[in-house]
Amino acid sequence: MTAPSPNAPLRPERPRDELGRPLPAGSATRLQLEPFDRLDPDTNQRLAVQHFNRGQFFAAHEAWEACWRAARETADEAFFKSLAQLAAGYTHWRRGNAHGARALLERASAGLRAYPPRHRGLDVAALLAAAREHAARFGEAERAGAPPPAVAVAPLALDEPQGPG
């Protein structure tokens, strides 16, 4: 993967609430994020896991999305895309959107299935099991027209040092 240039332009700031929802232009942002576009993928992976474990799923999504951009045309492109989708799914869950949560967790699961049980320091097998279970529960709520149920999102452990496989 290529490391981003420290002089790379930052993505434009957009005011957001604590769950990453856009706020009207000119509003004060209530969400402070690291400059993910200027950080290397290993740093972003570590930050994504930290945010995920604190229940800050939108921030985890943004960090993994930066990893995905850095991994374009590599064997890890779909891996980071899937992790970004996983975090986006849990973002929709926190926002009360059963349909979005289910759809994104299903997409994340489909992408993660291509990877070994442990990859780049993460327990992919455990992530898959949880994502499938949660997607099924969110799907039940969606079919019933109900908000997504409470689920226990297990913290992620990141092995050190990182690297493929």
Secondary structure, 3 states (H helix, E strand, C coil): CCCCCCCCCCCCCCCECCCCCECCCCCCCCCCCCCHHHCCHHHHHHHHHHHHHCCCHHHHHHHHHHHHHHCCCCCCHHHHHHHHHHHHHHHHHHCCCHHHHHHHHHHHHHHHCCCCCEECCEEHHHHHHHHHHHHHHHHHHHHHCCCCCCCCCCCCCCCCCCCCC
